[in-house]
Amino acid sequence: SGGSQDSMTLAIAHKTAKPEEQIVVDALREARPPFSPEAVVEEFAALCKLYRVNKITGDHYGGEFVKEPFRKQGLDYVLSEQPKSDLYRDLLPLLNSGRILLPKSDRTINQIVGLERKVSRAGKDSIDHGPHGHDDLANCIAGVAAATRTTGYNILGPWVDTGDDQKPPPEPGWKLAGHASFEAAEKYKKHMRAQFGRSVSFPGY
């Protein structure tokens, strides 16, 4: 959303090869207010280009105000067809089954576990953050998960040759998740099991 207390967020993810087909969130960025939208778009666009991303999917944050700066950076900005509540609903089974790998971010985890399901008087379910809460990172994770199921890039897939460069070998899963070492990844897995009662796996090792 585009409120004065809301962050602007970006997530980039890919899907691993069959049979796992696990969604791996490679990068997660958050610009917390106050910030310059134009400067943040420039920073986000530079990161997208590093991952060879030329189209992004987002919410109605800022409307045309945010779409045009991305276009100026050479990126197509398309609006998500799913409302936020549906994105959260579809994210839940991915989390429960371990089919999505999140970067190390306590702030993100806290936002996800702080989501609340509500039922309107008409009997319609909705999922959102609680009173005075925030869900910008959680919303971003849910959105990139939805997009990656159909359009995310596959890091193990075909490589685009630009000369005589060789296709780089796949990096180990713990490194893709942003950990500095195998030992650091193991420590994070133990922390997640102790705090949330769920296991964490890093594809590729």
trRosetta pair geometry for C-beta under 8 A, 3 or more apart (Angstrom, degrees):
i j d omega theta_ij theta_ji phi_ij phi_ji
1 6 5.1 -152 79 -89 81 163
1 59 7.2 -49 -62 115 42 142
1 60 7.9 8 -115 72 52 82
1 61 6.3 142 178 -97 7 81
1 136 8.0 -105 33 -92 73 88
2 6 6.4 -133 -134 55 10 141
2 60 7.6 -83 -20 112 112 71
2 61 4.8 142 -68 -152 87 61
2 62 4.9 146 -107 -53 134 59
2 63 7.9 -45 -36 -8 157 74
3 6 4.5 102 57 -15 81 109
4 33 6.3 122 168 -159 57 167
5 33 6.2 -123 -130 38 27 142
5 134 7.5 -122 134 -93 100 113
6 33 7.0 72 61 -27 35 123
6 61 7.6 -144 119 -126 140 113
6 134 7.3 162 -119 -138 61 103
6 136 5.7 140 -168 -78 82 125
7 30 4.9 2 168 -169 143 98
7 31 6.1 156 -166 75 82 48
7 32 4.9 -38 -103 -98 105 58
7 33 6.8 -129 -88 -17 53 76
7 134 7.2 68 2 -178 105 134
7 136 4.1 161 56 96 98 167
7 137 7.3 8 74 -44 142 77
8 30 7.5 147 77 -157 45 50
8 31 4.5 -9 58 56 95 107
8 35 6.7 -116 21 75 118 140
8 37 6.8 140 -64 -118 160 75
8 40 5.1 82 85 143 143 157
8 44 7.9 -97 137 -46 112 141
8 61 6.9 139 -115 160 85 153
8 136 7.6 -71 -62 -170 10 136
9 28 7.4 -11 -171 -170 102 79
9 29 6.6 163 -154 88 55 58
9 30 4.9 -12 -104 -103 88 73
9 31 7.5 -159 -73 23 43 67
9 136 4.9 151 -21 152 129 97
9 137 5.6 -180 -120 -93 154 52
9 139 7.4 129 53 72 140 90
9 140 3.9 -98 116 -58 129 149
10 27 7.4 -11 115 116 95 101
10 28 7.4 170 90 -150 56 38
10 29 4.6 3 54 53 97 104
10 44 4.6 161 -54 -135 157 116
10 47 6.9 123 114 75 146 137
10 48 7.7 -99 -173 -59 138 97
10 56 7.7 -43 -136 -145 99 144
10 140 6.8 -107 -72 -153 4 135
11 25 5.7 -41 -170 -149 113 111
11 27 6.8 169 -150 90 44 61
11 28 5.0 1 -106 -105 85 76
11 29 7.7 -168 -71 23 45 65
11 140 4.6 135 -14 151 115 102
11 141 5.9 131 -73 -88 168 48
11 143 7.3 138 45 72 120 92
11 144 3.9 -103 97 -27 117 152
12 25 7.4 117 77 -163 43 62
12 26 5.1 -49 99 62 93 102
12 27 4.4 21 40 47 106 101
12 28 8.0 -145 25 -63 64 46
12 47 7.1 -149 -22 138 139 106
12 48 6.9 175 -85 -107 128 63
12 51 5.2 131 -177 29 152 174
12 53 6.3 -123 -124 -40 117 151
12 144 7.0 -133 -92 -141 11 140
13 23 5.5 20 167 -179 134 93
13 24 6.1 165 -157 84 81 44
13 25 4.6 -42 -94 -102 103 53
13 26 6.0 166 -107 4 36 80
13 144 4.7 121 2 152 122 117
13 145 7.0 11 52 -81 171 47
13 147 7.8 129 52 76 110 95
13 148 4.5 -57 96 -72 116 147
13 152 5.5 -49 99 -131 83 137
14 23 7.7 173 91 -150 28 56
14 24 5.7 -14 62 59 75 96
14 26 6.2 39 3 -32 95 122
14 148 6.7 -170 -124 -144 13 120
14 152 5.1 167 -127 157 39 110
14 153 4.9 -51 -113 80 104 70
14 154 5.9 141 -178 -107 109 26
14 155 4.8 102 112 -28 163 92
15 21 5.7 2 176 -160 109 67
15 22 7.1 167 -153 79 62 30
15 23 5.5 -32 -98 -96 76 62
15 24 7.4 161 -99 15 24 77
15 148 5.4 151 -48 163 98 101
15 149 7.3 106 -77 -104 141 31
15 152 4.9 114 -14 82 94 126
15 154 5.9 -45 70 -94 75 81
16 20 5.1 -10 94 85 126 116
16 21 6.2 -157 73 -107 73 17
16 22 4.8 13 26 47 120 79
16 23 7.9 -132 4 -66 79 18
16 24 6.3 75 -41 -17 96 115
16 154 7.3 106 -132 -145 16 86
16 155 7.6 -29 -101 41 60 97
16 156 6.7 48 -150 6 63 125
16 203 5.0 -67 -80 133 163 169
16 204 7.8 -143 -123 -47 135 94
17 20 7.2 62 78 43 51 90
17 21 7.3 -63 136 -74 17 59
17 154 6.4 82 -72 -168 72 125
17 156 4.9 -70 -32 76 116 137
17 157 7.4 156 -81 -65 98 74
18 21 5.6 9 -94 -48 58 98
20 99 8.0 173 171 -131 75 79
20 203 5.9 144 127 -116 165 130
21 99 7.3 1 101 -158 76 110
22 98 7.7 -36 -125 133 120 71
22 99 5.3 -144 -122 -159 71 56
22 100 6.9 180 -174 -84 78 25
22 101 6.1 55 151 -19 119 104
22 201 8.0 -101 -127 90 164 109
22 203 5.3 173 53 -47 138 136
23 94 6.6 -10 31 -162 128 134
23 99 6.4 58 15 140 87 75
23 100 4.4 -14 68 -112 107 78
23 101 6.9 -171 94 21 55 70
23 145 5.5 91 135 -129 167 77
23 148 5.0 110 -132 102 113 142
23 149 7.3 -45 -76 -68 128 67
23 152 7.0 113 -129 20 92 171
24 100 7.9 179 -76 -159 28 52
24 101 4.6 -5 -116 55 67 118
24 155 7.7 -44 60 2 134 131
24 173 7.5 -129 -114 -142 136 85
24 176 5.6 -2 171 139 142 131
24 177 7.2 -101 -159 -78 102 73
24 203 6.6 -101 -69 32 126 119
25 28 6.0 29 155 -52 122 107
25 100 7.1 43 -25 178 100 93
25 101 6.4 -154 20 91 75 65
25 102 5.5 15 34 -124 133 45
25 103 5.5 -99 100 -21 108 88
25 141 6.5 -35 -91 -128 152 88
25 144 6.5 91 -113 101 98 141
26 51 6.9 137 90 -111 145 137
26 103 7.9 41 155 -64 10 114
26 155 7.9 131 -77 -62 135 134
26 176 6.2 -66 -113 -175 80 86
27 47 6.2 -166 144 174 158 126
27 51 7.1 -134 10 -49 134 141
27 103 7.5 46 -126 -53 17 149
28 102 8.0 20 -38 -166 150 77
28 103 5.0 -153 12 34 121 137
28 105 6.2 -76 89 -34 146 153
28 108 6.8 -11 162 -69 159 145
28 137 6.9 57 180 -149 124 101
28 140 7.1 124 -143 112 93 132
28 141 7.4 -1 -114 -77 128 89
29 43 7.6 -162 170 125 156 111
29 44 6.5 -168 76 -101 145 85
29 47 6.7 161 -26 11 147 172
30 107 7.6 -91 16 105 164 144
30 136 6.7 109 -133 109 111 121
30 137 5.9 -39 -80 -79 131 101
30 140 8.0 -152 -86 7 88 158
31 35 4.5 69 161 -106 114 177
31 40 4.4 -74 -19 -118 170 131
31 43 7.7 123 -68 63 128 138
32 35 7.0 124 78 -31 30 121
35 39 7.0 -127 174 67 88 109
35 40 5.5 58 145 -49 130 124
36 39 3.9 64 81 12 113 111
36 40 6.5 171 85 -13 58 84
37 40 5.7 -59 -145 39 31 110
37 41 6.2 35 157 -22 67 105
37 62 6.6 119 -137 -101 153 160
37 65 7.1 25 123 142 163 104
37 66 6.4 -103 -175 -100 129 85
37 69 6.9 164 134 9 96 162
38 41 5.8 -52 -147 33 30 112
38 42 6.6 32 153 -20 62 105
38 69 5.6 -149 -118 -123 67 144
39 42 5.7 -53 -152 34 33 114
39 43 6.5 31 151 -17 65 105
40 43 5.6 -55 -149 38 34 111
40 44 6.1 32 154 -17 68 108
41 44 5.7 -56 -142 41 30 109
41 45 6.0 33 157 -24 65 108
41 66 6.9 -178 -83 -154 125 74
41 69 4.2 64 110 126 171 127
41 70 5.8 -118 -158 -69 117 66
41 73 6.4 -163 148 -20 97 142
42 45 5.8 -53 -144 34 26 112
42 46 6.6 30 155 -21 60 104
42 69 7.8 -80 -48 172 69 114
42 73 6.5 -176 -109 -92 52 130
43 46 5.9 -54 -154 31 30 112
43 47 6.8 27 151 -15 63 105
44 47 5.7 -57 -155 36 35 111
44 48 6.4 38 150 -22 68 104
45 48 5.5 -51 -148 33 35 114
45 49 6.5 34 155 -21 65 104
45 70 6.5 173 -82 -133 112 65
45 73 3.5 -65 -136 162 163 151
45 74 7.2 112 -169 49 123 81
45 75 5.6 -144 -124 -12 97 133
46 49 5.9 -54 -151 33 31 111
46 50 6.9 38 149 -24 61 100
47 50 5.6 -49 -157 25 37 116
47 51 7.0 16 152 -1 65 105
48 51 6.1 -72 -158 48 35 99
48 53 4.0 -91 -169 71 88 112
48 54 7.5 140 147 -74 115 28
48 56 6.5 -77 -113 -60 146 119
48 75 6.0 44 97 -98 157 139
49 52 7.2 38 -167 -83 38 29
49 53 7.1 -98 -68 50 27 69
49 74 7.6 52 -84 79 116 125
51 153 7.4 176 163 35 97 144
52 153 7.1 89 81 -83 105 165
52 160 7.4 156 -140 25 158 139
53 56 6.6 61 152 -70 122 85
53 75 7.4 25 119 -124 85 114
53 153 7.5 -122 -84 -16 81 128
54 74 6.9 -64 -141 139 88 89
54 75 6.1 -157 -166 -118 44 65
54 76 6.7 46 140 13 74 92
55 75 6.6 161 -97 -169 28 74
55 76 4.2 -14 -115 63 86 106
55 77 7.9 -173 -158 -71 62 25
55 78 6.6 17 -178 -1 105 110
56 70 6.8 -104 42 -161 122 146
56 75 5.8 19 2 168 104 124
56 76 7.2 169 26 84 59 57
56 77 5.7 -14 69 -110 92 66
56 78 7.5 175 88 28 43 71
57 78 5.4 -33 -107 74 70 90
57 79 7.5 48 -158 159 72 8
57 80 5.3 89 166 -77 105 78
57 143 6.4 -160 104 171 102 108
57 146 8.0 -104 103 88 148 101
57 147 4.8 176 35 -90 139 136
58 61 6.4 -71 157 28 119 106
58 66 7.3 -93 107 117 154 133
58 77 6.0 -25 24 -163 118 97
58 78 7.6 135 26 73 67 42
58 79 6.8 -54 76 -113 61 46
58 80 6.6 -113 107 -24 14 95
58 143 7.2 50 -119 171 40 156
59 79 7.1 46 -153 -148 22 78
59 80 5.8 -27 -87 22 57 118
59 84 7.0 15 -107 -69 136 100
59 139 7.1 -20 -32 159 141 129
59 143 7.1 -106 -43 -89 91 147
60 63 6.0 11 -177 -78 82 62
60 79 6.3 31 -77 -133 72 119
61 66 5.6 22 102 -1 86 162
62 65 4.0 -102 170 73 100 107
62 66 3.7 99 78 -24 130 106
62 67 7.9 -175 101 -11 97 68
63 66 7.1 122 61 21 30 86
63 67 7.2 -62 143 -2 41 109
64 67 5.2 -62 -139 42 42 113
64 68 5.8 42 166 -26 77 105
65 68 6.9 -53 -148 27 18 106
65 69 7.7 11 156 -7 51 105
66 69 6.3 -55 -155 36 38 107
66 70 6.7 36 153 -16 67 108
66 77 6.9 -158 119 178 83 165
67 70 6.0 -64 -158 38 33 110
67 71 6.4 35 150 -23 69 106
67 77 4.3 -155 -130 77 73 132
68 71 5.5 -52 -148 32 36 114
68 72 6.6 39 154 -21 66 102
69 72 5.5 -51 -150 32 36 114
69 73 6.7 29 152 -13 65 105
70 73 5.6 -61 -154 40 36 109
70 75 4.5 -73 174 78 92 106
70 76 7.5 22 127 141 113 4
70 77 4.3 91 74 -44 149 122
71 74 7.7 69 -178 -58 33 11
71 75 6.9 -107 -84 67 29 55
71 76 7.1 42 -100 -104 76 41
71 77 6.8 -91 -48 9 78 101
80 87 7.3 -5 170 -66 150 130
80 143 5.9 -91 -85 -135 147 108
80 146 7.4 70 -144 86 118 141
80 147 8.0 -93 -108 -62 98 103
82 86 4.4 -118 -174 85 105 125
82 87 5.3 128 114 -58 124 83
82 90 7.7 -29 -177 6 161 137
82 146 6.2 -115 34 -164 147 164
83 86 5.2 93 60 9 74 102
83 87 7.3 -136 102 -7 39 89
84 87 5.5 -55 -151 33 36 114
84 88 6.5 34 154 -17 68 103
84 127 7.7 -133 125 81 82 82
84 128 7.0 65 110 -98 125 83
84 135 8.0 100 -179 109 134 134
84 139 5.7 -34 -137 -128 113 109
84 142 7.4 87 -157 88 66 143
85 88 5.9 -54 -153 35 33 110
85 89 6.5 36 149 -22 64 105
85 125 7.2 164 172 119 128 77
85 126 4.6 -77 -112 -147 147 65
85 127 4.7 135 -142 37 75 75
85 128 6.7 -45 -86 -52 89 81
86 89 5.4 -50 -147 33 36 116
86 90 6.4 28 156 -13 67 106
87 90 6.1 -61 -150 41 29 104
87 91 6.3 34 151 -27 65 108
87 139 7.0 71 92 -149 143 63
87 142 3.8 102 145 142 106 118
87 143 5.7 -13 -148 -73 150 57
87 145 7.7 126 -170 60 90 101
87 146 5.5 -82 -126 -32 90 138
88 91 5.5 -52 -145 30 33 115
88 92 6.9 49 156 -37 62 94
88 115 6.0 -178 -154 -165 140 155
88 127 4.0 -133 90 100 143 138
88 128 7.8 -153 -8 -69 160 37
88 138 7.4 30 -103 149 102 110
88 139 7.9 -47 -63 -102 96 60
88 142 5.3 -44 -77 -115 51 157
89 92 6.3 -43 -164 8 30 115
89 125 7.7 94 -87 113 127 129
89 127 6.2 168 -54 2 75 140
90 93 7.2 -53 -168 31 41 99
90 94 7.3 38 144 -13 65 111
90 142 7.3 115 67 -164 87 94
90 145 7.3 177 112 108 100 116
90 146 6.1 77 90 -90 143 98
91 94 5.6 -67 -161 40 45 115
91 95 6.2 40 150 -20 79 107
91 100 7.5 -36 -156 7 78 163
91 112 7.9 -118 130 -137 137 111
91 141 6.9 81 -134 116 142 93
91 142 4.3 -79 -50 -115 139 88
91 145 5.5 107 -107 61 87 155
91 146 7.9 -67 -64 -46 83 87
92 95 5.9 -59 -150 36 31 108
92 96 6.2 24 159 -15 67 110
93 96 5.6 -55 -138 41 35 110
93 97 5.9 19 166 -8 69 114
93 99 7.8 2 128 35 74 124
94 97 6.4 -66 -141 46 22 98
94 99 4.8 -97 -148 72 69 96
94 100 4.2 48 153 -17 115 117
94 145 5.8 -171 52 -166 172 140
95 98 7.8 30 -180 -69 28 32
95 100 6.2 -41 -76 48 54 115
95 112 7.3 159 -102 175 156 140
98 198 7.6 -175 -77 172 94 109
98 199 6.7 -12 -95 83 136 88
98 200 7.5 179 -133 -122 104 34
98 201 5.9 57 178 20 128 110
100 141 7.9 105 158 176 142 104
100 145 5.7 -23 -110 -114 143 121
101 173 7.3 -108 -143 -172 167 107
101 176 7.8 55 108 104 143 110
101 177 5.9 -92 156 -96 118 108
101 200 7.5 98 -132 -167 80 89
101 201 7.2 -92 -95 81 109 62
101 202 6.5 99 -142 -112 142 55
101 203 6.9 -120 -37 -1 150 94
102 105 7.0 -100 155 35 107 97
102 108 6.4 -167 -178 114 131 140
102 109 7.4 135 113 -72 154 84
102 141 6.7 2 -115 -135 108 137
102 177 7.9 56 94 -146 32 101
103 108 7.5 85 67 20 82 157
103 177 5.9 167 -113 -173 56 66
103 178 4.8 42 -144 11 103 142
104 177 6.9 84 -26 149 85 98
104 178 5.8 -137 19 85 94 116
104 179 6.6 94 -24 -76 134 82
104 188 5.6 -84 -104 -130 119 145
105 108 3.8 56 101 9 119 113
105 109 6.6 161 95 -12 66 82
105 137 6.9 -137 135 -179 143 150
106 109 5.6 -55 -147 39 37 112
106 110 6.1 39 155 -22 69 106
107 110 5.9 -53 -146 35 28 112
107 111 6.6 27 154 -18 61 106
107 137 6.1 98 119 10 96 162
108 111 5.8 -58 -153 35 31 109
108 112 6.4 29 153 -19 66 106
108 137 4.4 -114 -104 139 79 134
108 138 6.6 148 -160 -69 68 63
108 141 6.4 98 -164 -41 120 139
109 112 5.7 -56 -149 35 32 110
109 113 6.3 18 160 -7 68 108
109 196 7.3 -110 -170 -60 127 143
110 113 6.2 -59 -141 44 28 101
110 114 6.0 26 158 -21 63 117
111 114 5.7 -64 -143 40 27 112
111 115 7.4 51 153 -47 59 84
111 129 6.9 -46 -158 -101 83 117
111 133 7.5 142 -130 170 73 107
111 134 6.2 -62 -113 97 114 73
111 135 5.1 146 -177 -120 111 54
111 136 7.5 -89 -140 42 160 52
111 137 5.2 133 36 62 155 99
111 138 4.0 -144 123 -32 112 113
112 115 6.2 -32 -168 -9 35 112
112 138 4.8 165 -76 -115 64 113
112 141 7.2 -38 -78 62 117 147
113 196 7.3 -132 -79 -117 139 115
114 129 6.1 25 116 -141 104 83
114 130 5.9 -97 170 8 93 108
114 133 5.4 -171 143 -149 132 145
114 135 7.5 -146 84 -85 103 91
115 127 5.6 27 170 177 118 99
115 128 6.9 -179 -150 104 81 11
115 129 6.2 -66 -106 -89 58 49
115 130 7.9 -178 -135 -29 17 77
115 135 6.5 77 -89 -114 90 131
115 138 6.4 -175 -58 165 115 159
116 127 7.1 174 85 -148 37 59
116 128 6.6 -28 59 69 81 58
116 129 7.1 66 14 -174 91 17
116 130 5.0 87 -17 -75 131 82
117 125 6.2 -20 -168 -162 100 102
117 126 7.4 155 -154 81 54 39
117 127 5.2 -25 -97 -96 68 82
118 125 7.4 141 78 -156 43 52
118 126 5.2 -22 64 65 92 89
118 127 7.6 165 18 -88 72 32
118 128 7.2 -29 12 31 117 96
119 123 6.4 -13 -177 -143 105 34
119 124 7.1 156 -153 73 61 32
119 125 5.8 -30 -97 -95 73 58
119 126 7.8 163 -89 20 27 73
120 123 6.8 -46 73 21 75 19
120 124 4.8 1 35 53 116 85
120 126 6.7 58 -35 -4 100 114
128 135 6.8 -144 -169 4 57 157
129 133 3.6 -144 164 97 113 116
129 134 6.1 -154 -145 76 171 5
129 135 3.9 -157 -49 -35 117 113
129 138 7.5 140 -72 47 102 140
130 133 4.4 80 58 -12 70 136
134 137 8.0 58 128 12 101 85
135 138 4.4 -59 -165 52 81 117
135 139 5.2 91 128 -32 91 96
136 139 5.8 -53 -144 35 25 112
136 140 6.5 27 154 -20 60 107
137 140 5.5 -54 -149 35 33 114
137 141 6.4 34 153 -19 66 103
138 141 5.8 -53 -149 35 32 111
138 142 6.4 30 154 -17 65 107
139 142 5.8 -55 -147 38 31 110
139 143 6.2 31 154 -20 64 109
140 143 5.7 -56 -147 37 29 112
140 144 6.4 22 159 -14 65 106
141 144 6.2 -57 -143 39 28 103
141 145 6.3 32 156 -23 63 108
142 145 5.8 -55 -149 33 29 114
142 146 6.6 29 154 -19 63 105
143 146 5.8 -56 -152 34 32 109
143 147 6.4 24 155 -13 67 108
144 147 5.6 -55 -144 41 36 110
144 148 5.9 37 157 -24 69 110
144 152 7.8 77 175 -91 79 118
145 148 5.9 -56 -141 36 26 110
145 149 6.9 39 156 -33 59 97
146 149 6.2 -46 -160 14 30 114
147 150 7.0 -88 -170 49 36 85
147 151 5.6 -53 175 53 77 106
147 152 6.4 108 116 -59 77 85
148 151 7.0 -90 -109 64 24 59
148 152 3.0 26 -139 -44 74 139
149 152 7.3 69 -7 1 21 111
153 157 7.2 -134 178 39 71 127
154 157 3.5 81 84 -22 112 119
155 170 6.7 106 124 -124 107 91
155 176 7.6 -164 34 -120 173 134
156 170 5.7 0 -95 -86 94 128
159 167 4.1 -166 -15 -107 163 106
161 165 6.9 178 -142 57 69 85
162 165 6.4 18 55 20 81 123
168 171 8.0 4 134 -44 115 85
170 204 6.1 -138 137 -131 121 130
171 175 4.6 -98 161 84 116 127
171 176 5.5 144 90 -56 111 85
171 204 7.2 54 102 146 46 161
172 175 5.0 89 65 8 80 104
172 176 7.2 -146 99 -7 40 88
172 182 7.5 -24 120 -86 155 94
172 202 7.2 48 152 132 82 122
172 204 5.0 175 -149 118 44 114
172 205 4.5 33 -158 -47 108 125
173 176 5.5 -54 -147 35 37 113
173 177 6.4 34 156 -19 68 106
173 201 7.5 -14 140 148 157 66
173 202 3.1 153 120 152 115 84
173 203 4.4 154 -97 64 131 41
173 204 3.8 156 -39 43 86 98
173 205 5.2 -136 27 15 98 92
174 177 5.7 -57 -152 36 33 113
174 179 4.8 -54 170 55 89 127
174 181 7.7 -14 130 127 133 24
174 182 5.6 120 61 -109 163 54
174 184 7.6 136 174 74 122 82
174 185 3.5 -68 -140 -63 123 161
174 202 4.5 71 -65 137 59 171
174 205 6.2 -40 -8 36 97 144
175 178 7.8 88 178 -43 33 13
175 179 6.7 -94 -92 61 33 74
176 202 7.2 155 53 -166 97 101
176 203 7.8 -26 51 62 144 85
176 204 7.1 92 2 26 129 147
177 185 6.7 99 66 -117 131 111
177 202 5.4 -90 -16 -118 135 114
179 182 7.8 104 113 -86 128 18
179 184 4.5 178 -172 97 106 110
179 185 4.2 155 75 -67 171 84
179 188 6.5 -127 -95 1 129 141
180 184 5.1 67 50 8 81 159
181 184 4.7 102 54 3 78 101
181 185 7.1 -137 98 -4 46 85
182 185 5.7 -56 -154 35 34 113
182 186 6.5 35 150 -20 66 104
182 205 7.4 -125 -119 153 108 160
183 186 5.7 -52 -150 34 34 113
183 187 6.5 36 151 -20 65 103
184 187 5.6 -52 -151 34 34 113
184 188 6.5 35 151 -19 65 104
185 188 5.6 -54 -150 35 33 112
185 189 6.5 37 151 -22 65 103
185 202 5.9 -31 -171 -21 139 153
186 189 5.6 -50 -149 32 34 114
186 190 6.7 33 153 -17 64 103
187 190 5.9 -55 -153 35 33 111
187 191 6.5 36 149 -22 64 105
188 191 5.5 -52 -149 34 35 115
188 192 6.4 35 154 -20 67 103
188 200 7.0 -62 120 75 91 154
189 192 5.8 -54 -149 34 31 110
189 193 6.5 30 154 -18 64 105
189 199 7.1 16 -166 -161 99 66
189 200 4.7 -142 -118 60 78 104
189 201 8.0 62 -118 -77 124 34
190 193 5.8 -54 -148 36 33 111
190 194 6.2 28 155 -17 66 110
191 194 5.9 -61 -148 39 28 108
191 195 6.0 9 163 -6 67 116
192 195 6.2 -64 -135 45 25 99
192 196 5.6 -35 -173 36 66 110
192 198 6.4 -60 151 76 101 76
192 199 7.4 97 103 -146 114 19
192 200 4.7 62 64 -24 158 124
193 196 7.5 -74 -113 58 12 69
193 197 6.8 41 -167 -121 49 19
193 198 6.8 -131 -105 70 52 28
193 199 6.0 22 -88 -93 101 55
193 200 7.5 -119 -46 3 80 86
202 205 6.0 1 95 44 103 101
